[in-house]
Amino acid sequence: MSKKQRLIVVAAAALAMAAAFSTTAQADPTGAPTFRELVGTGSDTTQTVLNGLADVVTINGTKVLGSYDARGTANITTKDAATSPKCTFVRPENSGQGVTTLKNNLTSGDGCVQFARSSSNSAAANPDLKFIPFAIDALTYAVRSDSAVPKKLTKAQLTAIYTCTNTAFKPLAPQFGSGTRSFFVRSVMPTGTVDSANLFGPTGQYPCVTDKDAAGEGIQEHVGTYLTDTRHLLPYSIAVYNSQVYGNAPAAQGKAVLGTVDNIQPTNLNTSSVFKRDVYNVIPADKLTVAPYSTVFVGGDSLICQRGDIITRYGFGVAGNCGVPVQ
C-alpha cells in the first residue's frame, strides 16, 4: 500500500470514528422507528448511556427504547401525534422531573412515557414505582483549569465550603430536582439536611452556594461552562466528564477539570470513589413482570444488563445488582 493509500485509509477511519461519536452523542431518538415502545426522560447523568443502549437494544430486530435528553428543544414529542395527540410536552430537565412525568402519565393514562432516568434513589417516596439499578457512577467536584480552588480536597473540606464555613471560594450546585444535587446533598451536607428549592441561594439556608446562572435560570448538571470564576467549584459526574472529553457525549466541560477527593483519583470506572452511586431506570411497579419492561430492564439477564460493553463505553461501571429492583 502506498503512502497516499495509507493516508486515505487513515482519513476514512477517522471519519468513521467521528460519525460513530456523533451517533452515540445524539440527543433524542433517531432512525427507525421514529417513536419507540418504551419512552424515557429525566436524568442528565445517564442520558448519553441510555442513548447508546437505545441504539443496540432490540426485540425481534426492532429498537424499543426511546430516550429523550434533559437538554434540547423546549418540547418533545414521544408518540405519533395522529394517535397520541397529548404526547407533545415540555422536556423534563432532570431526574426529579423525569420521575414526576412518569407518575403524571400513570395518572393520566396517556401512554406518552414508560420509564424515567434517575441518578438518585427516591424509591421510598414513590411506592408506585420501581427503581432498577443498571450502572455505577461516582461524583467528584470540577474546577477551572486555572482555578484558585485546590484540586485536592477532603470530604470534610467540601462540607466546609458548601456549608459556608469556608467562604474563600464560590460553590455552585445544580438546580433543585437534579438527582446529582440530591445525592451530593446527602453525601456532603450535614446529616439530616433535606434538599429543597430554598436550600441554596441568597435567601437560603446556605447563601454562599449558587444554584442559578447569571440569567436566573437553574444550573444544569455536568456543564463545565458554568465555571466562570477561578473560585468556582461544581459537583460533577466522573462518567459524564470522561464521556464529554473522549467524544461519547456532547462536549460541555469547557475549561473544567476534575478534583480529587480524599486522595482517590477521579479516574474512569473508579468504584472506590468517595461518592460512588448506583444510577437507575424507573418503571411502574405493576410492570415488573410485564414484557417488554421485564425483558429490557428487569434481572441480570435483561437486555440492558447484557450490554456491559455499552455501559462501560460511556464511563460507567456495570452495577453488581444490575436489574434488581430496589426494595
Contacts in CASP RR format, 6 or more apart in sequence:
PFRMAT RR
TARGET T0000
AUTHOR 0000-0000-0000
METHOD contacts of the structure
MODEL  1
MSKKQRLIVVAAAALAMAAAFSTTAQADPTGAPTFRELVGTGSDTTQTVL
NGLADVVTINGTKVLGSYDARGTANITTKDAATSPKCTFVRPENSGQGVT
TLKNNLTSGDGCVQFARSSSNSAAANPDLKFIPFAIDALTYAVRSDSAVP
KKLTKAQLTAIYTCTNTAFKPLAPQFGSGTRSFFVRSVMPTGTVDSANLF
GPTGQYPCVTDKDAAGEGIQEHVGTYLTDTRHLLPYSIAVYNSQVYGNAP
AAQGKAVLGTVDNIQPTNLNTSSVFKRDVYNVIPADKLTVAPYSTVFVGG
DSLICQRGDIITRYGFGVAGNCGVPVQ
1 9 0 8 1.000
21 247 0 8 1.000
21 248 0 8 1.000
23 30 0 8 1.000
23 55 0 8 1.000
24 48 0 8 1.000
24 51 0 8 1.000
24 52 0 8 1.000
24 55 0 8 1.000
24 248 0 8 1.000
24 313 0 8 1.000
24 314 0 8 1.000
25 48 0 8 1.000
25 51 0 8 1.000
25 247 0 8 1.000
25 248 0 8 1.000
25 249 0 8 1.000
25 250 0 8 1.000
26 51 0 8 1.000
27 47 0 8 1.000
27 51 0 8 1.000
27 68 0 8 1.000
27 69 0 8 1.000
27 71 0 8 1.000
27 72 0 8 1.000
27 250 0 8 1.000
28 66 0 8 1.000
28 67 0 8 1.000
28 68 0 8 1.000
28 69 0 8 1.000
28 72 0 8 1.000
28 76 0 8 1.000
29 35 0 8 1.000
29 36 0 8 1.000
29 54 0 8 1.000
29 63 0 8 1.000
29 66 0 8 1.000
29 67 0 8 1.000
29 68 0 8 1.000
31 63 0 8 1.000
32 63 0 8 1.000
33 62 0 8 1.000
33 63 0 8 1.000
34 80 0 8 1.000
35 78 0 8 1.000
35 79 0 8 1.000
35 80 0 8 1.000
36 54 0 8 1.000
36 63 0 8 1.000
36 64 0 8 1.000
36 65 0 8 1.000
36 66 0 8 1.000
37 64 0 8 1.000
37 114 0 8 1.000
37 292 0 8 1.000
38 64 0 8 1.000
38 65 0 8 1.000
38 66 0 8 1.000
38 114 0 8 1.000
38 115 0 8 1.000
38 292 0 8 1.000
38 293 0 8 1.000
38 296 0 8 1.000
39 66 0 8 1.000
39 67 0 8 1.000
39 68 0 8 1.000
39 78 0 8 1.000
39 79 0 8 1.000
39 112 0 8 1.000
39 113 0 8 1.000
39 114 0 8 1.000
39 115 0 8 1.000
40 50 0 8 1.000
40 65 0 8 1.000
40 66 0 8 1.000
40 67 0 8 1.000
40 68 0 8 1.000
40 78 0 8 1.000
40 98 0 8 1.000
40 102 0 8 1.000
40 113 0 8 1.000
40 114 0 8 1.000
40 115 0 8 1.000
40 116 0 8 1.000
40 117 0 8 1.000
41 67 0 8 1.000
41 68 0 8 1.000
41 70 0 8 1.000
41 76 0 8 1.000
41 91 0 8 1.000
41 92 0 8 1.000
41 97 0 8 1.000
41 98 0 8 1.000
41 101 0 8 1.000
41 102 0 8 1.000
41 113 0 8 1.000
41 116 0 8 1.000
41 117 0 8 1.000
42 68 0 8 1.000
42 70 0 8 1.000
42 92 0 8 1.000
42 93 0 8 1.000
42 94 0 8 1.000
42 95 0 8 1.000
42 96 0 8 1.000
42 97 0 8 1.000
42 98 0 8 1.000
42 99 0 8 1.000
42 101 0 8 1.000
42 116 0 8 1.000
42 117 0 8 1.000
42 118 0 8 1.000
43 70 0 8 1.000
43 94 0 8 1.000
43 95 0 8 1.000
43 98 0 8 1.000
43 116 0 8 1.000
43 117 0 8 1.000
43 118 0 8 1.000
43 119 0 8 1.000
43 179 0 8 1.000
43 221 0 8 1.000
43 279 0 8 1.000
44 69 0 8 1.000
44 70 0 8 1.000
44 71 0 8 1.000
44 93 0 8 1.000
44 94 0 8 1.000
44 119 0 8 1.000
44 178 0 8 1.000
44 180 0 8 1.000
44 220 0 8 1.000
44 221 0 8 1.000
44 222 0 8 1.000
44 240 0 8 1.000
45 95 0 8 1.000
45 117 0 8 1.000
45 119 0 8 1.000
45 137 0 8 1.000
45 179 0 8 1.000
45 180 0 8 1.000
45 221 0 8 1.000
45 222 0 8 1.000
45 237 0 8 1.000
45 239 0 8 1.000
45 240 0 8 1.000
45 279 0 8 1.000
46 117 0 8 1.000
46 118 0 8 1.000
46 119 0 8 1.000
46 135 0 8 1.000
46 137 0 8 1.000
46 279 0 8 1.000
47 67 0 8 1.000
47 69 0 8 1.000
47 70 0 8 1.000
47 117 0 8 1.000
48 240 0 8 1.000
48 243 0 8 1.000
48 248 0 8 1.000
48 249 0 8 1.000
48 250 0 8 1.000
48 314 0 8 1.000
49 135 0 8 1.000
49 239 0 8 1.000
49 243 0 8 1.000
49 310 0 8 1.000
49 311 0 8 1.000
49 314 0 8 1.000
49 315 0 8 1.000
49 316 0 8 1.000
50 65 0 8 1.000
50 67 0 8 1.000
50 117 0 8 1.000
50 281 0 8 1.000
51 67 0 8 1.000
51 69 0 8 1.000
52 310 0 8 1.000
52 314 0 8 1.000
53 65 0 8 1.000
53 67 0 8 1.000
53 304 0 8 1.000
53 307 0 8 1.000
53 310 0 8 1.000
53 311 0 8 1.000
54 63 0 8 1.000
54 65 0 8 1.000
54 66 0 8 1.000
54 67 0 8 1.000
55 63 0 8 1.000
56 307 0 8 1.000
56 310 0 8 1.000
57 63 0 8 1.000
57 64 0 8 1.000
57 65 0 8 1.000
57 296 0 8 1.000
57 303 0 8 1.000
57 304 0 8 1.000
57 307 0 8 1.000
58 64 0 8 1.000
59 292 0 8 1.000
59 295 0 8 1.000
59 296 0 8 1.000
59 303 0 8 1.000
64 292 0 8 1.000
64 296 0 8 1.000
65 296 0 8 1.000
66 78 0 8 1.000
67 117 0 8 1.000
68 76 0 8 1.000
68 78 0 8 1.000
68 91 0 8 1.000
68 92 0 8 1.000
69 91 0 8 1.000
70 91 0 8 1.000
70 92 0 8 1.000
70 93 0 8 1.000
70 94 0 8 1.000
70 220 0 8 1.000
70 221 0 8 1.000
71 91 0 8 1.000
71 93 0 8 1.000
71 220 0 8 1.000
72 91 0 8 1.000
73 91 0 8 1.000
74 90 0 8 1.000
74 91 0 8 1.000
75 88 0 8 1.000
75 89 0 8 1.000
75 90 0 8 1.000
75 91 0 8 1.000
76 88 0 8 1.000
76 89 0 8 1.000
76 91 0 8 1.000
77 87 0 8 1.000
77 88 0 8 1.000
78 84 0 8 1.000
78 87 0 8 1.000
78 89 0 8 1.000
78 112 0 8 1.000
78 113 0 8 1.000
79 87 0 8 1.000
79 111 0 8 1.000
79 112 0 8 1.000
81 87 0 8 1.000
81 88 0 8 1.000
84 110 0 8 1.000
84 111 0 8 1.000
84 112 0 8 1.000
86 108 0 8 1.000
86 110 0 8 1.000
86 112 0 8 1.000
87 110 0 8 1.000
87 111 0 8 1.000
87 112 0 8 1.000
89 101 0 8 1.000
89 112 0 8 1.000
92 98 0 8 1.000
92 100 0 8 1.000
92 101 0 8 1.000
92 116 0 8 1.000
93 175 0 8 1.000
93 220 0 8 1.000
94 174 0 8 1.000
94 175 0 8 1.000
94 177 0 8 1.000
94 178 0 8 1.000
94 179 0 8 1.000
94 221 0 8 1.000
95 116 0 8 1.000
95 117 0 8 1.000
95 118 0 8 1.000
95 119 0 8 1.000
95 120 0 8 1.000
95 177 0 8 1.000
95 178 0 8 1.000
95 179 0 8 1.000
95 180 0 8 1.000
95 182 0 8 1.000
96 116 0 8 1.000
96 118 0 8 1.000
96 120 0 8 1.000
96 122 0 8 1.000
96 177 0 8 1.000
96 178 0 8 1.000
96 179 0 8 1.000
97 177 0 8 1.000
98 113 0 8 1.000
98 116 0 8 1.000
98 117 0 8 1.000
98 118 0 8 1.000
99 116 0 8 1.000
99 118 0 8 1.000
99 122 0 8 1.000
99 126 0 8 1.000
99 129 0 8 1.000
99 282 0 8 1.000
101 113 0 8 1.000
101 116 0 8 1.000
102 113 0 8 1.000
102 114 0 8 1.000
102 115 0 8 1.000
102 116 0 8 1.000
102 129 0 8 1.000
102 282 0 8 1.000
102 284 0 8 1.000
103 126 0 8 1.000
103 128 0 8 1.000
103 129 0 8 1.000
105 111 0 8 1.000
105 112 0 8 1.000
105 113 0 8 1.000
106 128 0 8 1.000
106 284 0 8 1.000
114 283 0 8 1.000
114 284 0 8 1.000
114 287 0 8 1.000
114 293 0 8 1.000
115 281 0 8 1.000
115 282 0 8 1.000
115 283 0 8 1.000
115 293 0 8 1.000
115 297 0 8 1.000
116 129 0 8 1.000
116 281 0 8 1.000
116 282 0 8 1.000
117 279 0 8 1.000
117 280 0 8 1.000
117 281 0 8 1.000
117 282 0 8 1.000
118 131 0 8 1.000
118 179 0 8 1.000
118 279 0 8 1.000
118 280 0 8 1.000
118 281 0 8 1.000
118 282 0 8 1.000
119 137 0 8 1.000
119 179 0 8 1.000
119 180 0 8 1.000
119 183 0 8 1.000
119 237 0 8 1.000
119 277 0 8 1.000
119 279 0 8 1.000
119 280 0 8 1.000
120 179 0 8 1.000
120 180 0 8 1.000
120 182 0 8 1.000
120 183 0 8 1.000
120 277 0 8 1.000
120 280 0 8 1.000
121 131 0 8 1.000
121 278 0 8 1.000
121 280 0 8 1.000
121 326 0 8 1.000
122 131 0 8 1.000
122 182 0 8 1.000
123 129 0 8 1.000
123 130 0 8 1.000
123 131 0 8 1.000
123 326 0 8 1.000
126 282 0 8 1.000
127 285 0 8 1.000
128 284 0 8 1.000
128 285 0 8 1.000
129 282 0 8 1.000
129 283 0 8 1.000
129 284 0 8 1.000
129 285 0 8 1.000
130 282 0 8 1.000
130 283 0 8 1.000
130 284 0 8 1.000
130 285 0 8 1.000
130 287 0 8 1.000
130 288 0 8 1.000
130 325 0 8 1.000
130 326 0 8 1.000
131 280 0 8 1.000
131 281 0 8 1.000
131 282 0 8 1.000
131 325 0 8 1.000
131 326 0 8 1.000
132 280 0 8 1.000
132 281 0 8 1.000
132 282 0 8 1.000
132 283 0 8 1.000
132 297 0 8 1.000
132 298 0 8 1.000
132 323 0 8 1.000
132 324 0 8 1.000
132 325 0 8 1.000
132 326 0 8 1.000
133 278 0 8 1.000
133 279 0 8 1.000
133 280 0 8 1.000
133 319 0 8 1.000
133 320 0 8 1.000
133 321 0 8 1.000
133 322 0 8 1.000
133 323 0 8 1.000
133 324 0 8 1.000
133 326 0 8 1.000
134 279 0 8 1.000
134 280 0 8 1.000
134 281 0 8 1.000
134 297 0 8 1.000
134 304 0 8 1.000
134 305 0 8 1.000
134 311 0 8 1.000
134 318 0 8 1.000
134 319 0 8 1.000
134 322 0 8 1.000
134 323 0 8 1.000
135 239 0 8 1.000
135 278 0 8 1.000
135 279 0 8 1.000
135 311 0 8 1.000
135 316 0 8 1.000
135 317 0 8 1.000
135 318 0 8 1.000
135 319 0 8 1.000
135 322 0 8 1.000
136 271 0 8 1.000
136 276 0 8 1.000
136 277 0 8 1.000
136 278 0 8 1.000
136 279 0 8 1.000
136 316 0 8 1.000
136 317 0 8 1.000
136 318 0 8 1.000
136 319 0 8 1.000
136 320 0 8 1.000
137 237 0 8 1.000
137 238 0 8 1.000
137 239 0 8 1.000
137 240 0 8 1.000
137 276 0 8 1.000
137 277 0 8 1.000
137 278 0 8 1.000
137 279 0 8 1.000
137 316 0 8 1.000
137 317 0 8 1.000
138 237 0 8 1.000
138 238 0 8 1.000
138 239 0 8 1.000
138 266 0 8 1.000
138 270 0 8 1.000
138 271 0 8 1.000
138 273 0 8 1.000
138 274 0 8 1.000
138 275 0 8 1.000
138 276 0 8 1.000
138 277 0 8 1.000
139 180 0 8 1.000
139 183 0 8 1.000
139 184 0 8 1.000
139 187 0 8 1.000
139 235 0 8 1.000
139 236 0 8 1.000
139 237 0 8 1.000
139 238 0 8 1.000
139 273 0 8 1.000
139 275 0 8 1.000
139 277 0 8 1.000
140 235 0 8 1.000
140 236 0 8 1.000
140 238 0 8 1.000
140 258 0 8 1.000
140 259 0 8 1.000
140 260 0 8 1.000
140 261 0 8 1.000
140 266 0 8 1.000
140 273 0 8 1.000
140 275 0 8 1.000
141 153 0 8 1.000
141 158 0 8 1.000
141 233 0 8 1.000
141 234 0 8 1.000
141 235 0 8 1.000
141 236 0 8 1.000
141 258 0 8 1.000
141 259 0 8 1.000
141 261 0 8 1.000
142 224 0 8 1.000
142 227 0 8 1.000
142 233 0 8 1.000
142 234 0 8 1.000
142 235 0 8 1.000
142 236 0 8 1.000
142 241 0 8 1.000
142 253 0 8 1.000
142 256 0 8 1.000
142 257 0 8 1.000
142 258 0 8 1.000
142 259 0 8 1.000
143 149 0 8 1.000
143 151 0 8 1.000
143 227 0 8 1.000
143 232 0 8 1.000
143 233 0 8 1.000
143 234 0 8 1.000
143 256 0 8 1.000
143 257 0 8 1.000
143 259 0 8 1.000
144 227 0 8 1.000
144 229 0 8 1.000
144 230 0 8 1.000
144 232 0 8 1.000
144 255 0 8 1.000
144 256 0 8 1.000
144 257 0 8 1.000
145 255 0 8 1.000
145 256 0 8 1.000
145 257 0 8 1.000
146 230 0 8 1.000
146 255 0 8 1.000
147 227 0 8 1.000
147 230 0 8 1.000
147 231 0 8 1.000
147 232 0 8 1.000
147 233 0 8 1.000
147 257 0 8 1.000
148 169 0 8 1.000
148 230 0 8 1.000
148 231 0 8 1.000
149 169 0 8 1.000
149 230 0 8 1.000
149 231 0 8 1.000
149 232 0 8 1.000
149 233 0 8 1.000
150 157 0 8 1.000
151 257 0 8 1.000
151 259 0 8 1.000
151 260 0 8 1.000
152 259 0 8 1.000
152 260 0 8 1.000
152 263 0 8 1.000
153 161 0 8 1.000
153 259 0 8 1.000
153 260 0 8 1.000
153 261 0 8 1.000
154 261 0 8 1.000
154 262 0 8 1.000
155 187 0 8 1.000
155 188 0 8 1.000
155 261 0 8 1.000
155 262 0 8 1.000
155 274 0 8 1.000
157 166 0 8 1.000
158 188 0 8 1.000
158 261 0 8 1.000
159 165 0 8 1.000
159 188 0 8 1.000
159 189 0 8 1.000
159 190 0 8 1.000
160 166 0 8 1.000
161 169 0 8 1.000
161 171 0 8 1.000
161 233 0 8 1.000
162 171 0 8 1.000
162 173 0 8 1.000
162 188 0 8 1.000
162 189 0 8 1.000
162 206 0 8 1.000
162 209 0 8 1.000
163 189 0 8 1.000
163 190 0 8 1.000
163 206 0 8 1.000
164 206 0 8 1.000
164 207 0 8 1.000
164 208 0 8 1.000
164 209 0 8 1.000
167 208 0 8 1.000
168 231 0 8 1.000
169 231 0 8 1.000
169 232 0 8 1.000
169 233 0 8 1.000
170 208 0 8 1.000
170 210 0 8 1.000
170 229 0 8 1.000
170 231 0 8 1.000
170 232 0 8 1.000
170 233 0 8 1.000
171 208 0 8 1.000
171 209 0 8 1.000
171 210 0 8 1.000
171 232 0 8 1.000
171 233 0 8 1.000
171 234 0 8 1.000
172 209 0 8 1.000
172 210 0 8 1.000
172 211 0 8 1.000
172 219 0 8 1.000
172 226 0 8 1.000
172 227 0 8 1.000
172 232 0 8 1.000
172 233 0 8 1.000
172 234 0 8 1.000
173 181 0 8 1.000
173 184 0 8 1.000
173 200 0 8 1.000
173 209 0 8 1.000
173 210 0 8 1.000
173 211 0 8 1.000
173 219 0 8 1.000
173 234 0 8 1.000
173 235 0 8 1.000
174 180 0 8 1.000
174 181 0 8 1.000
174 184 0 8 1.000
174 211 0 8 1.000
174 218 0 8 1.000
174 219 0 8 1.000
174 220 0 8 1.000
174 221 0 8 1.000
174 234 0 8 1.000
174 235 0 8 1.000
175 181 0 8 1.000
175 211 0 8 1.000
175 212 0 8 1.000
175 218 0 8 1.000
175 219 0 8 1.000
175 220 0 8 1.000
176 195 0 8 1.000
176 196 0 8 1.000
176 197 0 8 1.000
176 199 0 8 1.000
176 211 0 8 1.000
177 195 0 8 1.000
178 221 0 8 1.000
179 221 0 8 1.000
180 221 0 8 1.000
180 222 0 8 1.000
180 235 0 8 1.000
180 237 0 8 1.000
181 195 0 8 1.000
181 211 0 8 1.000
181 221 0 8 1.000
181 235 0 8 1.000
182 195 0 8 1.000
183 275 0 8 1.000
183 277 0 8 1.000
184 235 0 8 1.000
184 275 0 8 1.000
185 193 0 8 1.000
185 195 0 8 1.000
185 199 0 8 1.000
186 193 0 8 1.000
186 195 0 8 1.000
187 274 0 8 1.000
187 275 0 8 1.000
188 275 0 8 1.000
189 206 0 8 1.000
193 199 0 8 1.000
198 204 0 8 1.000
198 205 0 8 1.000
199 205 0 8 1.000
199 206 0 8 1.000
199 209 0 8 1.000
200 206 0 8 1.000
200 207 0 8 1.000
200 209 0 8 1.000
200 210 0 8 1.000
200 211 0 8 1.000
201 207 0 8 1.000
201 209 0 8 1.000
201 210 0 8 1.000
201 211 0 8 1.000
201 212 0 8 1.000
210 219 0 8 1.000
211 218 0 8 1.000
211 219 0 8 1.000
212 218 0 8 1.000
212 219 0 8 1.000
213 219 0 8 1.000
213 226 0 8 1.000
219 226 0 8 1.000
219 234 0 8 1.000
220 226 0 8 1.000
221 237 0 8 1.000
221 240 0 8 1.000
222 236 0 8 1.000
222 237 0 8 1.000
222 240 0 8 1.000
222 241 0 8 1.000
222 244 0 8 1.000
222 252 0 8 1.000
223 252 0 8 1.000
224 234 0 8 1.000
224 236 0 8 1.000
224 252 0 8 1.000
224 253 0 8 1.000
224 254 0 8 1.000
224 255 0 8 1.000
224 256 0 8 1.000
225 252 0 8 1.000
225 253 0 8 1.000
225 254 0 8 1.000
225 255 0 8 1.000
225 256 0 8 1.000
226 232 0 8 1.000
226 234 0 8 1.000
227 233 0 8 1.000
227 234 0 8 1.000
227 254 0 8 1.000
227 255 0 8 1.000
227 256 0 8 1.000
234 256 0 8 1.000
236 256 0 8 1.000
236 258 0 8 1.000
238 258 0 8 1.000
238 266 0 8 1.000
238 267 0 8 1.000
238 268 0 8 1.000
238 270 0 8 1.000
238 273 0 8 1.000
238 315 0 8 1.000
239 268 0 8 1.000
239 314 0 8 1.000
239 315 0 8 1.000
239 316 0 8 1.000
239 317 0 8 1.000
240 249 0 8 1.000
241 253 0 8 1.000
241 256 0 8 1.000
241 258 0 8 1.000
241 266 0 8 1.000
242 268 0 8 1.000
242 315 0 8 1.000
243 249 0 8 1.000
243 314 0 8 1.000
243 315 0 8 1.000
244 250 0 8 1.000
244 251 0 8 1.000
244 252 0 8 1.000
244 253 0 8 1.000
245 251 0 8 1.000
245 253 0 8 1.000
248 313 0 8 1.000
248 314 0 8 1.000
248 315 0 8 1.000
249 314 0 8 1.000
258 266 0 8 1.000
259 266 0 8 1.000
260 266 0 8 1.000
261 273 0 8 1.000
261 274 0 8 1.000
261 275 0 8 1.000
262 274 0 8 1.000
264 270 0 8 1.000
264 272 0 8 1.000
264 273 0 8 1.000
264 274 0 8 1.000
266 273 0 8 1.000
268 315 0 8 1.000
269 312 0 8 1.000
269 315 0 8 1.000
269 316 0 8 1.000
269 317 0 8 1.000
271 317 0 8 1.000
278 319 0 8 1.000
278 321 0 8 1.000
279 316 0 8 1.000
279 319 0 8 1.000
280 326 0 8 1.000
281 297 0 8 1.000
281 304 0 8 1.000
283 293 0 8 1.000
283 297 0 8 1.000
284 293 0 8 1.000
287 293 0 8 1.000
287 294 0 8 1.000
288 294 0 8 1.000
288 298 0 8 1.000
288 325 0 8 1.000
289 298 0 8 1.000
294 302 0 8 1.000
295 302 0 8 1.000
295 303 0 8 1.000
296 302 0 8 1.000
296 303 0 8 1.000
296 304 0 8 1.000
297 304 0 8 1.000
297 323 0 8 1.000
298 323 0 8 1.000
298 325 0 8 1.000
299 305 0 8 1.000
299 322 0 8 1.000
299 323 0 8 1.000
299 324 0 8 1.000
300 306 0 8 1.000
300 322 0 8 1.000
300 323 0 8 1.000
300 324 0 8 1.000
302 322 0 8 1.000
302 323 0 8 1.000
304 322 0 8 1.000
304 323 0 8 1.000
305 318 0 8 1.000
305 322 0 8 1.000
305 323 0 8 1.000
308 318 0 8 1.000
311 317 0 8 1.000
311 318 0 8 1.000
312 318 0 8 1.000
END
